[in-house]
Amino acid sequence: MPDIANQTRAQTEGKLDWVGMSNIEMPLVVLAAQEPERPVGAHVDAFVNLTDPKAKGIHMSRLYLLLEDLSNNDVLSHQSLGKLLHDFIDSHDGLADQAYVKFSFDYHLRRKSLISKKQGWKAYPVTVTGRYDNGHLTLELGVEVPYSSTCPCSAALARQLIQDAFADQFGTDAEVDAELVHRWLGTTQGIVATPHSQRSVAQVKVIMGDDISELPIIALIDAIEDALKTPVQAAVKREDEQEFARLNGQNLMFCEDAARRLQHALNQQSHFSDFWVRVNHYESLHAHDAVSITTKGVPGGYKA
């Protein structure tokens, strides 16, 4: 059978930065630290560069078959990702010296509620990306973590309205009955306003150090949720919802506050050599989003 890629020269000569495939659907087994091996349904991007300006093209089927071998016979880990990228290069000897692969999937975790400890599933979007460039291997882990953010400005304005309502009800000078005030605070007239909050998402990417063998997916998610304090819940009872409201009230934050919390938390993680953070507050007051972006600030590293 004719082999056009090998037997035909390029119509127009030129090197190409990347050639390959995107959005390949493929099942994988993921090896994450602290968790048993887990099957996931992934979408994969796979590329190599084309260094020969006269070559017609790359051998895409070779990239696909290497991915098939990983899917059927191995688990996605730090080690297997490095081997896959080297195999991409070896399969294109004389054609390529750079390789790139990205796996995107949802990673499901059983998470306990705040007080009742009821458990429910939460799906976290995860990306695992590898790049081999001139002998240097870079492995990146990305996660998206949803949480709740309550506006500090809105909270202050709500408190002022409650103070005004109290003054209208009881006056400012007269002595008041504590039990009467207690009952009044339990009514809609007592809490005349509430601050606005919204579902928010933290997008975080980190560069994994060479000392990591199993993917630190859970550790990264835990670090993000611990820093923000208000992760969205799965299964909840009334006591969990009340605790969630308390945590929101005690962790008021603009998008700038959330980004700085994550910046501080990730700076404590020595096994991540670099990080990139984007905080998205999907406003309930405005029709637009509030966004803050930060990086570790490593020379030659991530840019905002």
Buried (B, 14 or more C-beta within 10 A) or exposed (E): EEEEBEEEEBEEEEEBEBBBBEEBEBEBBBBBBEBEEBEBEBBBBBBBBBBBEEBBBBBBEBBBEBBEEBBEEBBBBBBBBBEBBEBBBEBBEEBBBBBBBBBBBEBEBEBBBBBBEBEEEBEBBBBBBBBBEEEEBBBBBBBBBBBBBBBBEBBEBBEEEBEEBBEEBBEEEEEEEEEEBEEBEEEEEBBBBBBBBBEBBBBBBBBBBEEBEBBBBBBBBBBBBEBBBBBBBBBBBEEBBEBBBEBBBEBBBBBEBBBBBBBEBBEEBEEBBBBBBBBBBBBEEEEEBBEBBBBBEEEEEBEE
